[in-house]
Amino acid sequence: MTESSGAQAIVEDVFRKVAEAGLAGPEQQEWV
């Protein structure tokens, strides 16, 4: 993501929640 650091922070927060749910995998990591 190159739009802004704010957008990146949001993406990282979403990914963190997904990881906490135990669903984080290669597919999710691809779009991060």
TAGI-V472366 format. One record per run of one state. SS is the DSSP state (alpha for helix, beta for strand, coil for the rest). FROM is the first residue (numbers start at 1). TO is the last residue. If there is no record, write none. Layout:
ss=SS from=FROM to=TO
ss=SS from=FROM to=TO
This chain:
ss=coil from=1 to=4
ss=alpha from=5 to=20
ss=coil from=21 to=25
ss=alpha from=26 to=30
ss=coil from=31 to=32
